[in-house]
Amino acid sequence: MKEEFNIISNLIEENTRVLDVGCGNGDLMKFLQENKTKDIRGLEISKEKVQNCLSKGLTVIEGNAESDLKQFPKSSFDYVILSQTLQAFLNPELVINELLKVGKKVIVTIPNFGYWRVRLQLLFKGTMPVTENLPHEWYNTPNLHMCTIKDFYNFCSTKNIKIYKSIALKKSRISEINKSNLNYKNLDSHLGIFLIES
Amino acid sequence: MNKNIDTKKIIISNPLKLDCGKEINNFPIAYETYGELNSEKSNAILVFHALTGDQYVSGKNPITNKDGWWSYVVGENKPIDTNKFFVICANVIGGCMGSYGPSTINESTGKQIGTDFPIITINDIVNAQYELIKYLEIEKLFAVVGGSMGGMQVLQFVANFPDKAKLAIPIACTSSHSAQNIAFNELGRQAIMADSKWENGFYSNYKLNPDKGLAVARMAAHITYLSEKGLQEKFGRKLQDRDSLRYGFEADFQIESYLRYQGSVFVDRFDANSYLYITRAMDYFDLSKQYKGNLSDAFKKTKTKFFVISFTSDWLYPTSENREIVIALNSIGADVGFVEIESDKGHDSFLLEVPSFLNTLGDYINSTYKIINERRI
């Protein structure tokens, strides 16, 4: 978690306007507030988590990214962050489009379904993968649209979304993803972090 | 009702131009305060009361001898902690707890003003209370807070005085009174006016009181403050002090008895004309219309932080209407938080013991107070 927060924080310029979509209990918001910018908002679907955020004095709105991002004007945030939640939406493509409208830049992080540990489980055990990063069973997972680093990379190029920066994370090892090492990073990383723009 | 109430009161000498075109001056505003104002005057919270509330937010209400109407929220070690904050609440104009209203005695005639009282609006109500803030010499409030009609006043206050509050918390309210709400208010008014003792509003001249009409108004309104589920769980079809139906029109059911009781205690503490005037003020409330149909424009000039709260079972001021306020604020990039609290207690949730509401509100106010003071905005 901490590594991911650091990477996200390093992608953000100081004193900018940030929206954290699916902000959970506000840990990332708190982290960024202490390190980068005071001007940060959150959107979260769970009442309980929204209440936790508000109790900490964080500015969070209860809402659903698929329907409630519309209320924010175009380019009203310098950065919009979607941390490890893209796979949980009914329509991830629509959400990405909304994020790209609301934010000048968008940071998306995805748990990589192409990670070798994940692949091995399906290959050898023949069951849906359960890992530290993907702890749910197939019958109770909130993840509807799992994807790999390569999937997201290809998605961006098909949809003409500019990738400013793409970073792979394995345990605490950080590396850049590019066209030539894509297949390898897709196999060897548990998390992908993308800074994109429409 | 003005029973020689020993209440804090100031006389506003500045003329106040009302929306109806009339002007009032030298009129009283009754208020109460709790806690102490700190030396920087940075800990003041103005609480706005709802339709039938009054200035007695906390502690014992000296008129009813019951707990103040927001005792769950305001008081020592409560979400709005009076050990820390200086809480102010004024009786709205049009009210009957000492502020200028239809039951105020006209000194030239020695009689109650009755329906000669001018029609007032939420805007007028808020402008009158601003005079109290000036009198108390508070340059900037830490917060303005209120539920229901109190929430409408919060919105109007920030629109009228964009730099006078750091934080605004409108709860279970709307920016524009809906047809359904106007309909229920009209039902209440018609019940009062249909009472033969109303005498066109001059009942006090005849030593009368349209208490039957007022009680019916209260009974109808009370239903709107609850939820279907809450009613069913609390009362169901339970009978009142009897084992079987009596085949008559007495209160066979507990719910009937409960409503009759609510009606009867209400008439002892509330003036029928005040009920007419204040419900009218609520019906006339349409903040977006004041800004040519664009609610966002009401908040364009303000840097005030907002926290909007609604309740799942509130069908009188439903989440959708509270969300409209949030959407209007977001569309201009204002600083707004929002949560819908889970509760079966209907619109009344904001007045009752709903732990997730009380905890979130208290924690939010305290952390925001800390953050704002650290930043010295």
Interface residues (C-beta under 8 A of the other chain):
Chain A: R17 K38 R41 K47 V50 Q51 C53 L54 S55 K56 G57 L58 T59 V60 I61 E62 G63 Q71 F72 P73 S76
Chain B: K305 F307 V326 I327 N330 S331 I332 G333 D335 V336 G337 F338 V339 E340 I341 E342 S356 N359 T360 D363 Y364 S367 T368 K370 I371 R375
